[in-house]
Amino acid sequence: MKLLNLLPKKNRFMSMGLALLASATLLSSCLKNDSEDYQGPVAGISFMHAAAIQPSVTLLVDGRAIFNSAIQYGASSQYLTAGAGNHLVQTYVGGTTQKLSEATVSLAEGKYHTVFLAHKLENDSLTTVMTTDNITAPAAGKAKVRFVQLSPDATQEYDLHLQGGAKLADSRAYKESSDFVEIDAATKKKFAVRLAGATQDAVETAELDIVAGRFYTVVLSGKASVASGTGALKASVVAQ
């Protein structure tokens, strides 16, 4: 099954315009004609590079590059439109033919999914983790947040909190994610990740405004055993 042109969905529940949130790249223009005559079922899909071991990754879906250049660690996309069904996702060291991972993902008709590129536990390569995203609108004045734990430390589980505030998700092991939960809209807030049951923050996100009606995914990547630099524990926020 071929991939659609991945043009953003319009007039949907929320804006789906393509907007890489770090190291912005553009959709490959060669895909634009692929869906002009496509009448089959569709799904939404987004991507995030959350594998600290690889500074940049070339992403292929069904054998074709999705972006014009390699995507950098921490980069993510908004939801794009693709055909429902199975798709082959491959990653390579950025700008090379050295394969890092290969997996088939199945997109459900009418559903939204996110494919995360993650660091494998057992070696210095990549794996893919896909979530099915429930984007039911939050109540008035509320936003929604979830937690995706992609730090490759086999024995570690982590909780997600508002900095200095309520617990939002608990005891998530490597590759586990929480459901979206509602939170109040607010300004100048941070999310904090802690070892499960701990009272001290292991890492915090950058400060951000939590906007009513939006969805936030807090992604934990890197390793606690790395003291500093690219491979250190990191909490990133993807806003959609």
C-alpha positions in Angstrom: 0.0 0.0 0.0 1.4 3.3 -1.0 1.6 6.3 1.3 -0.6 9.3 0.5 1.1 12.6 -0.2 0.9 13.4 3.6 -0.5 16.8 3.0 -2.0 18.1 6.3 -5.6 17.5 7.1 -7.8 20.6 6.8 -11.0 21.6 8.6 -10.5 18.8 11.1 -10.9 18.9 14.9 -7.6 20.9 15.1 -5.0 22.4 12.8 -3.0 19.6 11.2 -0.6 21.7 9.2 2.9 20.3 8.8 5.1 22.1 11.3 8.3 20.4 12.4 8.9 21.6 15.9 12.6 21.4 15.8 15.1 21.5 12.9 12.2 22.3 10.5 12.3 20.4 7.2 9.8 20.2 4.4 7.7 17.5 2.9 9.2 15.9 -0.2 7.5 17.5 -3.1 7.7 14.3 -5.1 4.9 12.9 -3.0 2.3 15.5 -3.9 0.8 13.6 -6.9 0.5 10.3 -5.1 -3.0 10.9 -3.6 -4.8 12.9 -6.3 -6.8 9.8 -7.4 -6.8 8.0 -4.0 -10.3 7.3 -2.7 -9.6 4.8 0.1 -9.7 5.0 3.9 -7.3 7.4 5.6 -5.6 7.9 8.9 -3.5 10.5 10.6 0.2 9.9 11.4 2.9 12.0 13.0 6.6 11.3 13.7 9.1 12.2 16.4 12.8 11.5 16.6 13.4 10.6 20.2 16.6 8.5 20.0 19.4 10.4 21.6 22.0 7.9 20.2 21.5 9.3 16.6 21.8 13.0 16.1 20.0 12.8 12.7 17.9 10.2 11.0 16.7 9.7 7.4 13.1 8.4 7.6 11.5 6.3 4.8 7.9 5.1 4.6 7.2 2.4 2.0 10.7 2.9 0.6 10.4 6.7 0.0 11.9 9.6 1.9 9.2 11.6 3.7 11.2 14.7 4.3 13.7 16.5 2.1 16.5 16.2 4.6 17.4 14.1 7.7 15.4 14.9 10.8 17.3 16.0 13.9 17.0 14.5 17.4 14.0 16.1 19.1 12.3 17.0 15.9 8.6 16.1 15.5 5.8 16.7 13.0 2.1 17.6 13.2 -0.4 15.0 11.9 -0.2 14.1 8.2 -2.7 12.2 6.1 -1.9 8.6 5.0 -3.7 5.6 3.7 -5.1 3.3 6.4 -3.4 -0.1 6.6 0.2 -1.3 6.7 3.2 0.8 6.0 6.9 0.0 6.2 8.9 2.5 8.3 12.7 2.5 7.9 15.3 4.7 9.5 18.9 5.3 8.4 21.8 7.2 9.8 21.1 10.7 8.5 22.4 11.2 4.9 23.7 7.6 4.6 22.5 4.1 3.6 23.3 2.6 7.0 20.0 1.1 8.2 19.1 1.6 11.9 15.6 0.1 12.1 12.7 -1.4 10.1 9.2 -2.0 11.2 5.7 -2.4 9.7 3.1 -0.2 11.3 -0.7 -0.6 10.9 -2.8 2.6 10.7 -6.4 2.3 11.6 -9.0 4.1 9.5 -10.1 7.4 10.9 -7.6 7.2 13.8 -4.5 9.3 14.7 -1.2 7.7 15.4 2.3 8.8 16.3 5.5 6.9 15.4 8.4 7.6 17.7 12.0 6.7 16.8 13.5 5.4 20.0 16.9 4.1 21.3 16.9 0.3 21.6 17.6 -1.2 25.0 20.0 -3.9 23.8 22.3 -2.0 21.4 23.1 1.3 19.9 20.4 1.2 17.2 16.8 2.4 16.8 13.4 0.9 17.2 10.0 2.3 16.5 7.2 2.8 19.0 3.7 3.7 17.7 0.8 5.1 19.7 -2.8 5.4 18.8 -3.8 8.9 19.9 -7.3 9.7 21.4 -7.8 13.3 20.5 -11.2 13.8 21.9 -11.6 17.5 22.6 -11.0 18.6 26.2 -13.5 20.6 28.2 -13.7 24.4 27.9 -10.6 26.0 29.5 -8.7 22.7 29.5 -5.9 21.2 27.6 -4.8 17.5 27.5 -1.4 16.0 28.2 0.1 12.5 28.1 3.5 10.9 28.9 5.6 8.7 26.6 8.6 7.0 28.3 11.4 6.3 25.8 14.4 6.4 28.0 16.2 3.0 27.4 17.0 2.0 31.0 15.5 -1.4 31.5 14.8 -1.2 35.2 13.6 2.5 35.5 10.0 3.6 35.6 9.0 7.3 35.7 6.1 9.5 36.8 5.0 12.7 35.1 4.0 15.8 37.2 3.3 19.4 36.7 6.3 21.0 38.2 5.6 21.4 41.9 2.0 20.1 41.4 -0.2 17.2 40.6 0.9 13.8 39.3 -0.3 13.3 35.7 1.0 9.8 34.9 2.7 7.2 37.0 5.1 4.3 36.7 5.7 4.2 33.0 8.4 1.8 31.9 10.4 2.0 28.6 8.1 2.2 25.6 5.0 2.8 27.7 2.7 5.7 27.3 -0.2 7.1 29.3 -3.6 8.2 28.2 -4.3 11.9 27.7 -5.6 13.6 30.8 -7.1 17.1 31.2 -5.2 19.9 32.8 -6.0 23.6 33.3 -4.8 26.1 30.8 -2.0 28.1 32.3 1.0 30.3 31.5 4.7 29.8 32.2 4.5 26.2 33.3 6.9 23.2 33.2 6.3 19.5 33.3 8.6 17.4 35.5 9.6 13.8 35.3 10.5 11.8 38.4 11.6 8.3 39.1 8.5 6.4 40.0 7.5 7.3 43.6 10.3 9.8 44.0 9.8 13.4 45.4 12.6 15.0 43.4 12.4 15.9 39.8 14.8 13.9 37.5 14.4 16.3 34.6 12.1 19.2 33.6 10.8 20.5 30.3 11.3 24.0 29.1 8.7 26.5 30.3 5.6 26.8 28.1 2.1 28.2 28.1 -0.6 25.5 28.3 -3.3 26.6 25.9 -6.9 25.5 26.2 -8.0 23.1 23.5 -4.5 21.9 22.7 -2.8 18.5 23.2 0.7 18.0 24.8 2.9 15.0 24.7 5.8 14.9 27.1 8.5 12.5 25.8 11.3 11.2 28.0 14.5 10.3 26.1 18.2 9.9 26.7 19.7 8.1 29.7 19.9 8.9 33.4 23.4 7.4 33.4 24.7 10.0 31.0 25.6 13.1 33.0 25.3 15.7 30.2 25.2 16.4 26.5 23.0 14.9 23.8 22.6 11.5 25.4 21.5 12.8 28.8 18.0 12.4 30.2 15.7 14.9 28.4 12.0 15.7 28.6 10.6 17.3 25.5 7.1 18.6 24.8 5.2 18.1 21.5 2.2 20.5 21.2 -0.6 19.8 18.7 
